[in-house]
Amino acid sequence: MSGDLRVRPGRPEDVEALKVIRLEALGDTPDAFGDTLETVEHWSDEQWREKARLWNYYLAEVDGSVVGMASGASNDSRPGTCWLFAMYVTPAQRGSGAARALVERVSTWALVSGADALYLYVARAVPRARAFYAKAGFVPTGTTVTMHRDESLVLDEMRRDLGALSFHVEPVSPEALYDLRRRVLRRNDPSAEVTNPGDTLETTRHYGGLVGDQVVVSATFLAGPAPFDPDVAAYQLRYMATDFDLQGRGLGARTLRGALDDLASRGVTRVWANARVSALDFYVIEGWEIVPDSFFVSAESGVDHVVIHRDLP
């Protein structure tokens, strides 16, 4: 496959991209989906905005152009399970790796949500889709259902065991973190600078929270003393970010703990950061202290910050 492939969580501002790829999917493979093109193409702008805001959906992009989508959601008829829905890749990108990347990203969401398996329904009328899912590790459960809008369309239930996936923290290259920095910390602004002159210094440490080979949390530590105590050697935490669909699930804390354990093993005794005021509760719970009278507004992001620090054992 040529081009730079990435899969990312869709955001409310992606409403137009969602509309285009969803309508393409319904027109290309009508027997695969519960919705019909005739119904969906009449949705109002407000309905599309609501979908873009409420759906947990993912976009596959090649060189910035959307080439596929998938959704991760619960199933009212199967409480406690996680499902893959609305899977589609444009014909020119089939076999390119985009479909497999979408499956892996939805599997990550399911794993972090506490599921041990990811389920889906595949229409017998689309055998190539079933063949792909089998290659991706899904196996039939033996359950079949019919499409609610057309009982002649039979769907087979398939299940992918997520036991081989796990969340872990490890050192990574700075390049592995740039996409998260841009999307989460810089509003996905293509003109925003997400590199740092210190990224390539030998003393700098970059950490990723990963599921498989997907980086879903980023943290970088740059050697440099804190402004409130310039005589003590320290490391500054920069670019702490968790991907949108996985926030609030403890992955940031797990990444930070793993990074601090590694830094402590290397003899680091103090870390500090310019923390967003909106994230202070997270850091305080993790044992960081606020430096009094340190409030400022970041020139980079325009966001309110304070200085925090923590001494390592």
Helices and strands as residue ranges (DSSP letters): E 5-9, G 12-14, H 15-28, G 30-32, H 37-40, H 45-54, E 57-62, E 65-73, E 82-89, G 91-93, H 98-112, E 117-123, H 127-135, E 138-147, E 150-161, E 167-171, G 174-177, H 178-180, I 181-185, E 205-211, E 214-223, E 235-242, G 244-246, H 251-265, E 270-276, G 277-279, H 280-285, E 289-290, E 296-297, E 304-311
